[in-house]
Amino acid sequence: MSKKDVYIAKMNLQIAEMNETMRETMDELETKAKDARDDARDKYKEEIVKLREQSALAGQKLESMKTTAEDGWDSMVTEMEKVRDALVSSFNHFKSQIK
């Protein structure tokens, strides 16, 4: 297995785990949003949409990495890690705000 294949497998696993955690938490958040005041409910919904968009972006970036040639994918690693870190950070921040 090449370095690229190992990295992509690792990222696939991390993104899948993050998506599963988000999915579980989103169900809880959507329930809380239903019971929240209008302004809070709107904020919850906005944040949920942003998180889903970031998750989709991470998936797209990972798919793009899979088709990049071996000699060009190194530069994409930094981008992928930034996207992943932003998703994790946004999720953790949002989750901390609603507890």
DAFEN-V391855 format. One record per pair of residues at least 6 apart in sequence whose C-alpha atoms are under 7 Angstrom apart, sorted by the first residue. I is the first residue (numbers start at 1). J is the second residue. If there is no record, write none. Layout:
BEGIN
i-><I,I>
j-><J,J>
END
This chain:
BEGIN
i-><4,33,33,34,51,51,54,55,58,58,61,62,65,65>
j-><70,41,44,41,87,91,87,87,83,84,80,80,73,76>
END
